[in-house]
Amino acid sequence: MSPAFGAMEVEHYSKGVLLEPFVHQVGGHSCVLRFNDTTICKPLIQREHQFYETLPTEMRKFTPQYEGVVSVSFEEDEDGNLCLIAYPLNGDHDNLENLDNSDCEPKSKLLQWTNKKTMLLENEKISKEWVRQHRKEEKMKSHKLEEEFEWLKKSEVLYYTVEKKGNVSSQFKHHNPWSMKCHQQQLQRMKENAKHRNQYKFILLENLTSRYEVPCVLDLKMGTRQHGDDASEEKKANQIRKCQQSTSAVIGVRVCGMQVYQAGTGQLMFMNKYHGRKLSVQGFKEALYQFFHNGKYLRRELFESVIKKLTELKSVLEKQESYRFYSSSLLIIYDGKERQEVAVDSDPEDLEDLSEESSDESAGAYAYKPTASTVDVRMIDFAHTTCKYYGEDSVVHEGQDTGYVFGLQNLIDIIKEIRDESSE
């Protein structure tokens, strides 16, 4: 267990933590769960685990912080509902090192995950009684949620109205359809394997959205090639086809998922990977514009920070010998919380840090004070990453990952185009 994870409140964690869906997952097919406010977890894949443990120092600022490994088991109540519980890897859990965590194709039958709050489990009796009682309270809501989920599976771009009352971030529960889909599929896979085993290894990672009140998240699939060196001929052909039919082959990047808060309408906009695959290069550019637009104005103050971080990442990757980040994603995250309006003729102290942008160009009477939120740029998903230092790989690559770097440069160029065109 890593020192970072060891610093957690282990005494509270000794019995187990009830995991819940991570509502800000917008892409990928692997299930991501919320461990606590600052930590998420996902099924451990040996190659990805190896990447985090051997990560070059200069790349660490562009990846989530690695926080260790846990054992995850599940319980099923009399209604067939599952809850996932995380335990530390010690004592009886040492034999989990040999568990196979290989992925399998999701089935059509999907389980329902009710709205559960994270809690620490003091003992088995309390956990079962709490889960059973909470599900009784949620029983009426569950049928509606199941019907809604069936509809969500057929939609590629969705808008949800977020209630204005209370904290906006508190309204995110159950809003993200992609997160819901991944959780349902993961639970189904675990249920089907229940006869063989009920213990899985999950990797703990930094929750990149925890610092933002209303996270706006863009998931970009990077590179001109997506299949790993170990892919079957069928998998290889399928991934090549997806690249050729999307912007991946042309510019080395495509939209894999998006979550944006529209301050103008109080809505959340979601875009999934199926829609992202259909976009032309111009459509990709328009999607980026939409990601930086909150429905009222373009968040121009974010551009320079994004460009700077993407340029720095490009410089770092150009120096990485032999690494290939096949099927890896790049996240861009910022806070969608609306900035406060301050009248132009207000007290000078209130206007010190005003941005030049007006909430209404025609009115010109108000400007916005920028928030302290920053833009985050991080690489994620390394299940198919390879490097000559891994040792056991049969294929060894030389030089930089030109497909990924190509995608980064095009991404930088397109964001610069949006910035320049919007300032004209």
N, C-alpha and C positions, 0 to 999 in steps of 0.2 A: 504494500500500500504506500502511495506516495506521501511525502511530508506534507504536501498541501492538503491532502485528504485527512491525514492524521491530525491536522490542526482543528478539524471540525469538532463538534461536540459529541465525541465518541461515546461518552457515558449515556447520552440520550439515544444514541443510534444502536446500542448493543442489542436491542430486541428486534429492531426492524423498522423500516419506513414504508408507509403505504404510498405508492407512486400514483400519480395522476397524469392525464394527458398534458403535453406541452403545447399550448394553444397557438404558439407563434411559429410552428413548423409550416413552411409554405411549399417545400419541395422535397425531393428524394422519396425513396420507397421504404427506407428503414424506419422503424418505430422509434420516436423520441419521447421520453418521459420526463416529467418534472420531478426532481429529487427534493429540491428546496428552492428558495428564492434565487439563489445564485448558481445552482448546479442542475444540469440535465444529465440523463443517461440514455444510452442506446445499446442495442445488442453488440457484443464484442466480436469483431472480426480480426483474426490474428494479424493480417497484414496492416490494418489500420492501427492496431495496438502497437505493433512494431514501429510504425512511423512516428507515433507520438513519443515513444521511449527513446528514439534515436534522432529526434528532430534537431536540425542545425540551429544554433543559437540565433542567427540572424533572421530565421523564419518564425520564431516564436511569437513575435508581436503581430504576426498575420495569421495566427491560428488560435483556436480556443485553448485555454489552459487545461492541461491534462491533470485530473485529480484522483486517479486510481481506478480500481476495479471492484465491483460488488457482485454478489450472488443474488439473482432474482428468482423467486418462486411464485406460484399463483395458487389461489384458493377458489373453489367454485361453490356457490351457495345452492340452496335447493331450487332456485329459479334459473339456474344455469348461468348466472352472472359471475364474472371473474374479477378478482382484484389482484394486483401485482405488488409484491412486498420485497424490498431490498434488504439484504443482510451483509455484514462485513465478511470478507474472505479470510477467515481464520478458523482454527479448530477443525470442526467437521467439514468445513468448506474447502480445505486445502486440495481435495481431489478434483476440484472443478477445473484445474489446469488442463485436464485432458478432454473436457467436454467439447463436442462439435457444435459450433454455432452457425453452421452453413444455412444459407437462406433457402426458402422454398417458394414456389409460386403461390400467390394468394388464392383462396377459394372464393366461390361466389357467395356462399353463405357467410354472413357477417354478424358478429355479436354486438350487442348493445352495451355501451359503457355509460353508466350513469354519472351524474355530476357529484364527485366526491371531493371533500377537502383533504389536504395532506394532513396526516396526523402521525404521531409516534405511537407505535404499538407497545403497550406495557406487557401484555400477555395475550395468549391465543383467545381466551374467553372474551376479553374486552373487545378485541378486534372483530370477532365474529358478531357479537351483539351490536356493535356500532354500525358495521356494514349493513347488517340485516335491518336495523331500525331506519337507517338513512335511506335505504332502497324502498322501504315502505312509503316514506314521505315523497319519494321521487317517482312512484309508480305511475301516477297520472301523467307526468311529464314525459315519461319514457316512450309512450306510444307515439306522441307527437314528434319526438326527436327521431324515432325510427323512420317515420314517414318522410320527414324532412331530409334525412340522410339519403334515402332512395332518390329523391329529387336532386340532391346535390351531386350525386355521382354522374348525372347526365349533363351538368352545367360546367362550362369552362371559365366563364367570367361572371362573378356574382357581386351584388351590392347588398349590404345589410345596413339597416338603419340602427344607429346606436342611440339609446336613450340619453337625453341631455342631463337627466338628474344624476347626481352623485359623480364620483370620479370616473372619467372615461375609461381608464384602464380596467376598472372593475367590471366593465361590460363585455370583456373579451371572452368570457367563458362560453364555450360551445359555438363560437362564431366561425372559427377557421375550419372549413370543410375538409381541407387536405389533411390536417392534423387528425381529424376524426377518422378519416378513411384509413390512414396508416395504423392507427391504434386498433381499429376493428380487425384488420387483417392480421396484425401481430398476435392478438388474442386468439384468433381462430387457429393460427398455426400452432400456438402453444397448447391449445386444447386438444388438437388432433394428435400431438406428440405426447400427451399426458401419460399414456400407458408405458411409454419408454423412459421418460424422465420428467422431472418437475423442477429442475434447477438449471438456470442459464447464467452465463457470465455477461454482465453489462459494463461498459466503460463509462466512467464519470468525467464530464467535461464542463467547462465554464458555460454558464448561461449568458450568451452575448446580448440578450435583450433586457437583462435585469436592470440595467442603468437607465432605461427609457420608460417613461410613463405610458406612452402610446407608440410602441415600436412599429415603424414602417420598414418592411423587410423585402429585399429583392434577392432572389436566388438565381444565379447565373451559372449554367453549365459551361465550363471552359474547355477550350481546345478544339482542334479539328478532328481528333480521334477520341472515341469513348471506350472502346473495348480493351480489356486488359490482355497481357501476353498469354494468359492461361485460358482465355475464352474459347468455348467450343466453336466449331465452324458455323453452327446455326446462330449462336450469340454474336459472333463476329459480323456475320452478314446482316443481322438485324440492326446492330449498332451503326454499321456503315450506312445502311439505308436511312436511318434516322438523321444522321449527319448530313447526308446528301440532300435530303428533303427539307432541311431546316437551314437556319443561318450559320450553323456550326461549320459547314464546309466552306462557306463564303468568307465569313469574318472571324471564325474561331470562337464564337460565343453565341448562346441562345438563352432565352428566358425559360427558367425551370419552375418559377413560382413567384408570386408577388402578393404583398399585403400592404395596402395604403389607406390611411385615414383621410377622408374627405371632410375637412373642417367646414366647407361651405354648405354641405348638406347633412352633416352628422352621420355619414355613412362610412362603412368599411368596404373597400373594393378588393376582391380576391381574383387572381388570375392563376390558373394551374399550368402544368407543363404541356398538356395537350394543346392548349391555345398557343403557348410559346413556340411549339414546333411548327405551327402553321404560319408564323410571321415571316414576312419578307424582310429585307434589310431596312427598308423604310418603315415597315411595321414595327421592327425592333426599336428603331429610333423613336417612334411615337410612343412605344411602351415605356421607354426610359423617361421621356418627357412627362408621361402620366405619373410615373413613380415619384418624380420630384415636384409634382403639382398637387396642392392640397384641395383643389376645387375652388379656391379663391384667388390664389396667386402662385407663381412659380417660386420654389425655395432656392433662389439664386445664390443665397449666402452659403449654400452647401457645396457648390461646384468646385471651388478652389481646393477645399479640404479633400474632396473625393479624388480629384485629379492628382493632387500631391501624393496621396497614399497609394493610388494605383501606379503612379510613376515609380515610387519607391519600391513597391512590390515587384514591379517589372525588373528593376535593377537588381534586386536580390535574386530573383529566379534566373536571370541571365548568367549568374555566377554559380548556379547549382549544377555540379557535374553529375550526369547520369540519371538524375531524377526524372520520372515521367508520372504526371498526375492524371492518369486516365480516369474519366468519369467523375473527376473532382468538381466541386462547385465553389463559387465565390459569393459571399454574402456582403451586401451593402445595407447598412442599418442606420436609421436616424429617428429622432423623436418627432412624431406627428402632432404632438400637443400644440394647439394654436397659441401663437404669441399674443401678448396683451396689446390692445390698441391704446395709444397715448396721443392726445390731441397735440397738434403742432404748436399751438400757442400755450402749451402747459409750462409749468415751472422749468427753467433751464436744467435743473438737476435731474428731471425726469427724462430729458432728451439727450443725455450725454452719449448713449450708445445706440441711438436709433438707426435702423437700417434706412437705406434710401428708398426702399420700396413702399408704396402706398397700398392700403387695402382696397382702395378704389381710385384708379388713376384719374377718373373724371372729376372726382370730388377733391382729391388732393388735400383733404383736411386732416387726415390721420396717417400716421406712419406706425411701423411695428418695431418694438424693441426685441432684438434677437434673444433667444433663450441661450442658456449655457450648454445646451446639448451639442454633441459632436457627432460626426459621421464615423462609423466603424466599417472597416474593410477587412474581411477575414476569409481565409480558405477553409473549407470543410470537406468531409467525406473522402477518405483515403483508402477505401477498400481495395482499389485496384492500382494503388501507387507502387512503383518499383524503383529500385536503386541498386547500383552495383555493390553497395555496402551491405545489402541484405544477405548476400552470400549464397542462398539456396536457389535463386532465380536462374532459370536456364538461359533466358535472354538478358543480355547486358547492353544497355544503351550508353552512348557516348555523347557528351556535350549537353546543352540546355534543352528543355522541353520547348521546342520551337512552336508547336501548335498552341500551347498555353500562352506563350509570350506574344504570339501573333494575335490571339484573342484579346489580350490585355491592351495591346497598342491600339487595336481597332475600337475597343471600348473607350479608351482615353480620347481618341479622335472624335468619336460620336458625341461624347459628353461635352467636349470643347465646342463642337458645332452647335449643340443645343444652347450652350452658354452664350456664344457669340450672336446667334440668331435672335435670342430673346432680349439681347441688350440693344438691338438696332432700333 
